[in-house]
Amino acid sequence: MLWRTPIAIVLVAVTVAIHAVGLAVLLKTLIKSHDLLPTRFWPIIRLFIRVTLWLIVIHIIEIATWGMFYYWLGCLPDAESAFYFSGVTYATIGYGDLVLPKAWRLLGPVEGLTGILMCGLSTGIFFAIVSRIYSACAEAKRK
């Protein structure tokens, strides 16, 4: 069982790297396009939609990474099951209709914890964007 720990660490590290690259691309794009400080209603809505869609893409890539590992390992009967299991585990839904083999079952909680942390990072991005927009709107009202 201990020899599976490095595998879990590598999967977590890959997930964090995917998220970091995705967030870096998002932030670089926002800074270049000057979309980080909209003060009007529709530009703010468009910004939130763009950010949301990009974050969902990042999370889907991370889910797919875990799913591909489960499929490659033969933990689940087919690719659809592997990706489904990964999605409900990453999102901490955990329906329980599919489970990993006993030898690999500790990967499930590790993926769930990783998903929670990555969703927390995404939430932090939203918080930072809302804070910047609020500050820009308050500054615009003072002028």
N, CA and C atoms as an extended XYZ file, in Angstrom:
429
Properties=species:S:1:pos:R:3:atomname:S:1:resname:S:1:resid:I:1 pbc="F F F"
N         0.814       -1.195        0.000 N   MET     1
C         0.000        0.000        0.000 CA  MET     1
C         0.859        1.260        0.000 C   MET     1
N         1.972        1.262        0.707 N   LEU     2
C         2.822        2.445        0.772 CA  LEU     2
C         3.416        2.811       -0.580 C   LEU     2
N         3.617        1.833       -1.452 N   TRP     3
C         4.194        2.147       -2.760 CA  TRP     3
C         3.217        2.931       -3.634 C   TRP     3
N         1.954        3.007       -3.246 N   ARG     4
C         0.975        3.797       -3.992 CA  ARG     4
C         1.008        5.280       -3.597 C   ARG     4
N         1.621        5.572       -2.468 N   THR     5
C         1.697        6.959       -1.998 CA  THR     5
C         2.419        7.874       -2.998 C   THR     5
N         3.564        7.473       -3.549 N   PRO     6
C         4.193        8.343       -4.553 CA  PRO     6
C         3.311        8.568       -5.787 C   PRO     6
N         2.522        7.582       -6.152 N   ILE     7
C         1.605        7.739       -7.293 CA  ILE     7
C         0.573        8.812       -6.970 C   ILE     7
N         0.027        8.758       -5.754 N   ALA     8
C        -0.946        9.769       -5.336 CA  ALA     8
C        -0.307       11.155       -5.321 C   ALA     8
N         0.920       11.248       -4.845 N   ILE     9
C         1.624       12.533       -4.793 CA  ILE     9
C         1.827       13.082       -6.204 C   ILE     9
N         2.205       12.224       -7.130 N   VAL    10
C         2.400       12.665       -8.517 CA  VAL    10
C         1.082       13.151       -9.109 C   VAL    10
N        -0.014       12.426       -8.867 N   LEU    11
C        -1.318       12.854       -9.388 CA  LEU    11
C        -1.735       14.210       -8.808 C   LEU    11
N        -1.506       14.396       -7.529 N   VAL    12
C        -1.816       15.690       -6.897 CA  VAL    12
C        -0.946       16.781       -7.513 C   VAL    12
N         0.341       16.518       -7.670 N   ALA    13
C         1.255       17.515       -8.236 CA  ALA    13
C         0.862       17.875       -9.671 C   ALA    13
N         0.487       16.894      -10.461 N   VAL    14
C         0.053       17.161      -11.837 CA  VAL    14
C        -1.213       18.015      -11.823 C   VAL    14
N        -2.136       17.695      -10.941 N   THR    15
C        -3.376       18.462      -10.833 CA  THR    15
C        -3.087       19.917      -10.459 C   THR    15
N        -2.230       20.119       -9.481 N   VAL    16
C        -1.880       21.479       -9.056 CA  VAL    16
C        -1.171       22.219      -10.193 C   VAL    16
N        -0.299       21.532      -10.914 N   ALA    17
C         0.401       22.162      -12.035 CA  ALA    17
C        -0.587       22.583      -13.134 C   ALA    17
N        -1.539       21.724      -13.450 N   ILE    18
C        -2.562       22.069      -14.447 CA  ILE    18
C        -3.323       23.304      -13.994 C   ILE    18
N        -3.701       23.319      -12.730 N   HIS    19
C        -4.462       24.451      -12.201 CA  HIS    19
C        -3.623       25.735      -12.228 C   HIS    19
N        -2.375       25.625      -11.835 N   ALA    20
C        -1.495       26.798      -11.812 CA  ALA    20
C        -1.305       27.366      -13.214 C   ALA    20
N        -1.082       26.500      -14.182 N   VAL    21
C        -0.920       26.963      -15.562 CA  VAL    21
C        -2.218       27.604      -16.052 C   VAL    21
N        -3.337       26.946      -15.778 N   GLY    22
C        -4.635       27.487      -16.197 CA  GLY    22
C        -4.918       28.849      -15.589 C   GLY    22
N        -4.634       29.007      -14.306 N   LEU    23
C        -4.852       30.298      -13.653 CA  LEU    23
C        -3.888       31.357      -14.169 C   LEU    23
N        -2.648       30.968      -14.434 N   ALA    24
C        -1.680       31.916      -14.974 CA  ALA    24
C        -2.123       32.424      -16.344 C   ALA    24
N        -2.606       31.519      -17.186 N   VAL    25
C        -3.108       31.923      -18.512 CA  VAL    25
C        -4.306       32.847      -18.354 C   VAL    25
N        -5.221       32.497      -17.456 N   LEU    26
C        -6.402       33.322      -17.224 CA  LEU    26
C        -6.004       34.725      -16.773 C   LEU    26
N        -5.162       34.806      -15.766 N   LEU    27
C        -4.772       36.111      -15.234 CA  LEU    27
C        -3.993       36.932      -16.259 C   LEU    27
N        -3.107       36.285      -16.992 N   LYS    28
C        -2.341       36.999      -18.023 CA  LYS    28
C        -3.282       37.551      -19.094 C   LYS    28
N        -4.269       36.754      -19.485 N   THR    29
C        -5.243       37.193      -20.480 CA  THR    29
C        -6.065       38.363      -19.963 C   THR    29
N        -6.514       38.278      -18.718 N   LEU    30
C        -7.306       39.365      -18.143 CA  LEU    30
C        -6.502       40.651      -18.030 C   LEU    30
N        -5.263       40.532      -17.624 N   ILE    31
C        -4.424       41.720      -17.476 CA  ILE    31
C        -4.153       42.359      -18.837 C   ILE    31
N        -3.861       41.544      -19.846 N   LYS    32
C        -3.594       42.078      -21.190 CA  LYS    32
C        -4.821       42.751      -21.795 C   LYS    32
N        -6.002       42.187      -21.525 N   SER    33
C        -7.219       42.725      -22.141 CA  SER    33
C        -7.841       43.847      -21.307 C   SER    33
N        -7.270       44.128      -20.161 N   HIS    34
C        -7.778       45.176      -19.265 CA  HIS    34
C        -9.225       44.907      -18.845 C   HIS    34
N        -9.638       43.636      -18.843 N   ASP    35
C       -10.994       43.267      -18.441 CA  ASP    35
C       -11.134       43.109      -16.935 C   ASP    35
N       -10.059       43.282      -16.213 N   LEU    36
C       -10.100       43.035      -14.779 CA  LEU    36
C       -10.847       44.124      -14.018 C   LEU    36
N       -11.067       45.270      -14.642 N   LEU    37
C       -11.717       46.368      -13.933 CA  LEU    37
C       -12.935       46.938      -14.668 C   LEU    37
N       -13.850       46.089      -15.133 N   PRO    38
C       -15.055       46.660      -15.734 CA  PRO    38
C       -15.927       47.282      -14.647 C   PRO    38
N       -16.646       48.340      -14.990 N   THR    39
C       -17.505       48.986      -13.999 CA  THR    39
C       -18.959       49.025      -14.454 C   THR    39
N       -19.214       48.561      -15.680 N   ARG    40
C       -20.590       48.564      -16.181 CA  ARG    40
C       -21.157       47.149      -16.101 C   ARG    40
N       -22.488       47.066      -16.059 N   PHE    41
C       -23.191       45.808      -15.808 CA  PHE    41
C       -22.819       44.698      -16.795 C   PHE    41
N       -23.026       44.907      -18.087 N   TRP    42
C       -22.814       43.831      -19.062 CA  TRP    42
C       -21.352       43.413      -19.196 C   TRP    42
N       -20.410       44.342      -19.166 N   PRO    43
C       -19.010       43.887      -19.167 CA  PRO    43
C       -18.660       43.024      -17.948 C   PRO    43
N       -19.242       43.351      -16.796 N   ILE    44
C       -19.008       42.525      -15.598 CA  ILE    44
C       -19.588       41.128      -15.805 C   ILE    44
N       -20.798       41.058      -16.351 N   ILE    45
C       -21.436       39.754      -16.609 CA  ILE    45
C       -20.585       38.941      -17.586 C   ILE    45
N       -20.138       39.577      -18.682 N   ARG    46
C       -19.298       38.877      -19.663 CA  ARG    46
C       -18.009       38.366      -19.028 C   ARG    46
N       -17.421       39.175      -18.168 N   LEU    47
C       -16.192       38.765      -17.484 CA  LEU    47
C       -16.449       37.529      -16.622 C   LEU    47
N       -17.516       37.538      -15.845 N   PHE    48
C       -17.823       36.384      -14.995 CA  PHE    48
C       -18.102       35.128      -15.806 C   PHE    48
N       -18.779       35.275      -16.928 N   ILE    49
C       -19.046       34.112      -17.783 CA  ILE    49
C       -17.735       33.565      -18.336 C   ILE    49
N       -16.878       34.446      -18.836 N   ARG    50
C       -15.587       34.000      -19.385 CA  ARG    50
C       -14.739       33.304      -18.320 C   ARG    50
N       -14.675       33.893      -17.149 N   VAL    51
C       -13.873       33.306      -16.071 CA  VAL    51
C       -14.449       31.953      -15.659 C   VAL    51
N       -15.772       31.893      -15.523 N   THR    52
C       -16.420       30.637      -15.135 CA  THR    52
C       -16.145       29.538      -16.145 C   THR    52
N       -16.327       29.841      -17.420 N   LEU    53
C       -16.096       28.826      -18.452 CA  LEU    53
C       -14.642       28.360      -18.455 C   LEU    53
N       -13.713       29.299      -18.313 N   TRP    54
C       -12.302       28.924      -18.291 CA  TRP    54
C       -11.992       28.034      -17.086 C   TRP    54
N       -12.516       28.385      -15.916 N   LEU    55
C       -12.274       27.570      -14.722 CA  LEU    55
C       -12.875       26.172      -14.869 C   LEU    55
N       -14.045       26.085      -15.477 N   ILE    56
C       -14.652       24.767      -15.706 CA  ILE    56
C       -13.771       23.939      -16.629 C   ILE    56
N       -13.212       24.555      -17.656 N   VAL    57
C       -12.305       23.836      -18.558 CA  VAL    57
C       -11.099       23.307      -17.779 C   VAL    57
N       -10.535       24.133      -16.921 N   ILE    58
C        -9.391       23.701      -16.108 CA  ILE    58
C        -9.787       22.488      -15.257 C   ILE    58
N       -10.930       22.568      -14.594 N   HIS    59
C       -11.370       21.459      -13.738 CA  HIS    59
C       -11.651       20.202      -14.550 C   HIS    59
N       -12.216       20.346      -15.733 N   ILE    60
C       -12.480       19.171      -16.579 CA  ILE    60
C       -11.173       18.505      -17.000 C   ILE    60
N       -10.158       19.302      -17.311 N   ILE    61
C        -8.852       18.730      -17.654 CA  ILE    61
C        -8.292       17.953      -16.466 C   ILE    61
N        -8.440       18.502      -15.274 N   GLU    62
C        -7.946       17.815      -14.083 CA  GLU    62
C        -8.722       16.520      -13.827 C   GLU    62
N       -10.022       16.570      -13.966 N   ILE    63
C       -10.850       15.368      -13.814 CA  ILE    63
C       -10.448       14.327      -14.848 C   ILE    63
N       -10.224       14.770      -16.076 N   ALA    64
C        -9.823       13.849      -17.140 CA  ALA    64
C        -8.473       13.206      -16.844 C   ALA    64
N        -7.578       13.958      -16.234 N   THR    65
C        -6.266       13.408      -15.883 CA  THR    65
C        -6.415       12.241      -14.915 C   THR    65
N        -7.193       12.440      -13.865 N   TRP    66
C        -7.438       11.357      -12.903 CA  TRP    66
C        -8.188       10.208      -13.589 C   TRP    66
N        -9.192       10.547      -14.392 N   GLY    67
C        -9.968        9.516      -15.086 CA  GLY    67
C        -9.102        8.676      -16.011 C   GLY    67
N        -8.201        9.331      -16.747 N   MET    68
C        -7.301        8.584      -17.629 CA  MET    68
C        -6.397        7.644      -16.826 C   MET    68
N        -5.969        8.104      -15.659 N   PHE    69
C        -5.139        7.238      -14.818 CA  PHE    69
C        -5.932        6.007      -14.367 C   PHE    69
N        -7.161        6.229      -13.898 N   TYR    70
C        -7.991        5.091      -13.472 CA  TYR    70
C        -8.231        4.122      -14.630 C   TYR    70
N        -8.470        4.663      -15.804 N   TYR    71
C        -8.718        3.817      -16.980 CA  TYR    71
C        -7.452        3.059      -17.375 C   TYR    71
N        -6.326        3.761      -17.419 N   TRP    72
C        -5.053        3.151      -17.786 CA  TRP    72
C        -4.697        2.029      -16.812 C   TRP    72
N        -5.025        2.243      -15.557 N   LEU    73
C        -4.713        1.262      -14.521 CA  LEU    73
C        -5.671        0.069      -14.545 C   LEU    73
N        -6.824        0.245      -15.203 N   GLY    74
C        -7.829       -0.826      -15.236 CA  GLY    74
C        -8.663       -0.900      -13.970 C   GLY    74
N        -8.733        0.221      -13.244 N   CYS    75
C        -9.482        0.259      -11.982 CA  CYS    75
C       -10.988        0.189      -12.203 C   CYS    75
N       -11.442        0.646      -13.346 N   LEU    76
C       -12.874        0.694      -13.634 CA  LEU    76
C       -13.113        0.047      -14.994 C   LEU    76
N       -14.339       -0.420      -15.247 N   PRO    77
C       -14.571       -1.261      -16.423 CA  PRO    77
C       -14.350       -0.602      -17.790 C   PRO    77
N       -14.556        0.714      -17.886 N   ASP    78
C       -14.394        1.385      -19.179 CA  ASP    78
C       -14.052        2.853      -18.956 C   ASP    78
N       -13.744        3.549      -20.057 N   ALA    79
C       -13.336        4.948      -19.967 CA  ALA    79
C       -14.457        5.822      -19.410 C   ALA    79
N       -15.676        5.577      -19.842 N   GLU    80
C       -16.799        6.380      -19.340 CA  GLU    80
C       -16.920        6.254      -17.827 C   GLU    80
N       -16.821        5.041      -17.320 N   SER    81
C       -16.904        4.824      -15.875 CA  SER    81
C       -15.751        5.511      -15.146 C   SER    81
N       -14.559        5.447      -15.737 N   ALA    82
C       -13.390        6.069      -15.106 CA  ALA    82
C       -13.562        7.584      -15.024 C   ALA    82
N       -14.034        8.206      -16.115 N   PHE    83
C       -14.218        9.655      -16.103 CA  PHE    83
C       -15.383       10.057      -15.199 C   PHE    83
N       -16.436        9.259      -15.205 N   TYR    84
C       -17.581        9.531      -14.325 CA  TYR    84
C       -17.146        9.445      -12.865 C   TYR    84
N       -16.453        8.367      -12.507 N   PHE    85
C       -15.994        8.200      -11.132 CA  PHE    85
C       -15.098        9.372      -10.731 C   PHE    85
N       -14.194        9.733      -11.627 N   SER    86
C       -13.295       10.843      -11.338 CA  SER    86
C       -14.064       12.141      -11.114 C   SER    86
N       -15.054       12.401      -11.941 N   GLY    87
C       -15.844       13.626      -11.810 CA  GLY    87
C       -16.593       13.708      -10.495 C   GLY    87
N       -17.278       12.622      -10.125 N   VAL    88
C       -18.052       12.678       -8.876 CA  VAL    88
C       -17.142       12.653       -7.650 C   VAL    88
N       -15.952       12.110       -7.797 N   THR    89
C       -15.009       12.100       -6.688 CA  THR    89
C       -14.357       13.467       -6.535 C   THR    89
N       -13.883       14.031       -7.645 N   TYR    90
C       -13.237       15.348       -7.640 CA  TYR    90
C       -14.187       16.407       -7.089 C   TYR    90
N       -15.442       16.330       -7.487 N   ALA    91
C       -16.448       17.302       -7.037 CA  ALA    91
C       -17.009       16.951       -5.662 C   ALA    91
N       -16.531       15.901       -5.070 N   THR    92
C       -16.934       15.392       -3.755 CA  THR    92
C       -18.426       15.077       -3.673 C   THR    92
N       -19.000       14.672       -4.797 N   ILE    93
C       -20.398       14.225       -4.784 CA  ILE    93
C       -20.464       12.812       -4.230 C   ILE    93
N       -19.627       11.944       -4.752 N   GLY    94
C       -19.486       10.595       -4.222 CA  GLY    94
C       -20.760        9.784       -4.177 C   GLY    94
N       -21.363        9.529       -5.322 N   TYR    95
C       -22.597        8.741       -5.348 CA  TYR    95
C       -22.405        7.341       -4.781 C   TYR    95
N       -21.241        6.766       -4.958 N   GLY    96
C       -20.980        5.434       -4.418 CA  GLY    96
C       -21.411        4.305       -5.330 C   GLY    96
N       -21.905        4.628       -6.529 N   ASP    97
C       -22.329        3.570       -7.449 CA  ASP    97
C       -21.142        2.883       -8.122 C   ASP    97
N       -20.000        3.544       -8.155 N   LEU    98
C       -18.752        2.950       -8.638 CA  LEU    98
C       -17.700        3.146       -7.562 C   LEU    98
N       -16.885        2.138       -7.377 N   VAL    99
C       -15.796        2.252       -6.409 CA  VAL    99
C       -14.520        1.689       -7.026 C   VAL    99
N       -13.400        2.164       -6.517 N   LEU   100
C       -12.107        1.656       -6.969 CA  LEU   100
C       -11.842        0.295       -6.337 C   LEU   100
N       -11.010       -0.510       -6.975 N   PRO   101
C       -10.615       -1.774       -6.347 CA  PRO   101
C        -9.946       -1.510       -5.000 C   PRO   101
N       -10.028       -2.470       -4.121 N   LYS   102
C        -9.506       -2.308       -2.762 CA  LYS   102
C        -8.062       -1.812       -2.754 C   LYS   102
N        -7.245       -2.309       -3.658 N   ALA   103
C        -5.838       -1.924       -3.687 CA  ALA   103
C        -5.643       -0.440       -3.982 C   ALA   103
N        -6.598        0.188       -4.665 N   TRP   104
C        -6.459        1.583       -5.085 CA  TRP   104
C        -7.469        2.513       -4.423 C   TRP   104
N        -8.258        2.034       -3.508 N   ARG   105
C        -9.366        2.840       -2.990 CA  ARG   105
C        -8.939        4.100       -2.232 C   ARG   105
N        -7.727        4.164       -1.744 N   LEU   106
C        -7.280        5.373       -1.052 CA  LEU   106
C        -7.048        6.548       -2.004 C   LEU   106
N        -6.975        6.266       -3.312 N   LEU   107
C        -6.846        7.366       -4.270 CA  LEU   107
C        -8.116        8.207       -4.319 C   LEU   107
N        -9.254        7.614       -4.065 N   GLY   108
C       -10.528        8.344       -4.093 CA  GLY   108
C       -10.540        9.533       -3.144 C   GLY   108
N       -10.260        9.319       -1.868 N   PRO   109
C       -10.228       10.465       -0.949 CA  PRO   109
C        -9.148       11.497       -1.302 C   PRO   109
N        -8.027       11.044       -1.831 N   VAL   110
C        -6.979       11.988       -2.230 CA  VAL   110
C        -7.475       12.855       -3.382 C   VAL   110
N        -8.152       12.236       -4.358 N   GLU   111
C        -8.702       13.035       -5.454 CA  GLU   111
C        -9.771       13.996       -4.946 C   GLU   111
N       -10.619       13.543       -4.035 N   GLY   112
C       -11.651       14.416       -3.478 CA  GLY   112
C       -11.060       15.610       -2.756 C   GLY   112
N       -10.050       15.366       -1.954 N   LEU   113
C        -9.385       16.458       -1.240 CA  LEU   113
C        -8.717       17.418       -2.216 C   LEU   113
N        -8.094       16.868       -3.235 N   THR   114
C        -7.459       17.702       -4.261 CA  THR   114
C        -8.500       18.551       -4.975 C   THR   114
N        -9.639       17.948       -5.299 N   GLY   115
C       -10.725       18.696       -5.948 CA  GLY   115
C       -11.223       19.844       -5.083 C   GLY   115
N       -11.376       19.585       -3.784 N   ILE   116
C       -11.810       20.648       -2.870 CA  ILE   116
C       -10.801       21.803       -2.893 C   ILE   116
N        -9.531       21.466       -2.828 N   LEU   117
C        -8.492       22.505       -2.819 CA  LEU   117
C        -8.469       23.293       -4.125 C   LEU   117
N        -8.609       22.604       -5.256 N   MET   118
C        -8.598       23.296       -6.546 CA  MET   118
C        -9.847       24.170       -6.712 C   MET   118
N       -10.976       23.696       -6.215 N   CYS   119
C       -12.193       24.529       -6.251 CA  CYS   119
C       -12.017       25.749       -5.344 C   CYS   119
N       -11.318       25.563       -4.231 N   GLY   120
C       -11.019       26.689       -3.352 CA  GLY   120
C       -10.144       27.731       -4.037 C   GLY   120
N        -9.160       27.271       -4.804 N   LEU   121
C        -8.330       28.213       -5.564 CA  LEU   121
C        -9.176       28.973       -6.577 C   LEU   121
N       -10.088       28.273       -7.233 N   SER   122
C       -10.977       28.926       -8.200 CA  SER   122
C       -11.873       29.948       -7.505 C   SER   122
N       -12.354       29.611       -6.341 N   THR   123
C       -13.168       30.542       -5.562 CA  THR   123
C       -12.354       31.783       -5.194 C   THR   123
N       -11.094       31.571       -4.858 N   GLY   124
C       -10.210       32.691       -4.545 CA  GLY   124
C       -10.045       33.634       -5.723 C   GLY   124
N        -9.991       33.082       -6.924 N   ILE   125
C        -9.893       33.927       -8.126 CA  ILE   125
C       -11.149       34.781       -8.257 C   ILE   125
N       -12.310       34.165       -8.076 N   PHE   126
C       -13.561       34.933       -8.134 CA  PHE   126
C       -13.571       36.032       -7.080 C   PHE   126
N       -13.143       35.710       -5.876 N   PHE   127
C       -13.115       36.700       -4.802 CA  PHE   127
C       -12.202       37.868       -5.171 C   PHE   127
N       -11.040       37.555       -5.715 N   ALA   128
C       -10.099       38.609       -6.104 CA  ALA   128
C       -10.701       39.484       -7.208 C   ALA   128
N       -11.370       38.875       -8.176 N   ILE   129
C       -11.969       39.645       -9.266 CA  ILE   129
C       -13.095       40.536       -8.738 C   ILE   129
N       -13.949       39.987       -7.889 N   VAL   130
C       -15.041       40.784       -7.321 CA  VAL   130
C       -14.472       41.939       -6.497 C   VAL   130
N       -13.434       41.685       -5.737 N   SER   131
C       -12.817       42.748       -4.938 CA  SER   131
C       -12.275       43.853       -5.825 C   SER   131
N       -11.611       43.470       -6.918 N   ARG   132
C       -11.063       44.483       -7.843 CA  ARG   132
C       -12.188       45.279       -8.503 C   ARG   132
N       -13.258       44.594       -8.912 N   ILE   133
C       -14.387       45.283       -9.549 CA  ILE   133
C       -15.046       46.232       -8.558 C   ILE   133
N       -15.247       45.761       -7.331 N   TYR   134
C       -15.867       46.604       -6.308 CA  TYR   134
C       -15.028       47.856       -6.070 C   TYR   134
N       -13.720       47.673       -5.963 N   SER   135
C       -12.834       48.825       -5.761 CA  SER   135
C       -12.890       49.785       -6.921 C   SER   135
N       -12.915       49.234       -8.149 N   ALA   136
C       -12.987       50.098       -9.342 CA  ALA   136
C       -14.304       50.870       -9.390 C   ALA   136
N       -15.401       50.201       -9.046 N   CYS   137
C       -16.713       50.871       -9.033 CA  CYS   137
C       -16.755       51.949       -7.957 C   CYS   137
N       -16.211       51.648       -6.783 N   ALA   138
C       -16.198       52.645       -5.700 CA  ALA   138
C       -15.348       53.841       -6.092 C   ALA   138
N       -14.214       53.571       -6.737 N   GLU   139
C       -13.332       54.661       -7.192 CA  GLU   139
C       -14.025       55.497       -8.258 C   GLU   139
N       -14.748       54.861       -9.170 N   ALA   140
C       -15.458       55.590      -10.231 CA  ALA   140
C       -16.540       56.485       -9.638 C   ALA   140
N       -17.198       56.034       -8.564 N   LYS   141
C       -18.250       56.847       -7.932 CA  LYS   141
C       -17.656       58.060       -7.214 C   LYS   141
N       -16.451       57.899       -6.653 N   ARG   142
C       -15.817       59.011       -5.946 CA  ARG   142
C       -15.406       60.128       -6.894 C   ARG   142
N       -15.158       59.780       -8.152 N   LYS   143
C       -14.693       60.788       -9.119 CA  LYS   143
C       -15.816       61.610       -9.658 C   LYS   143
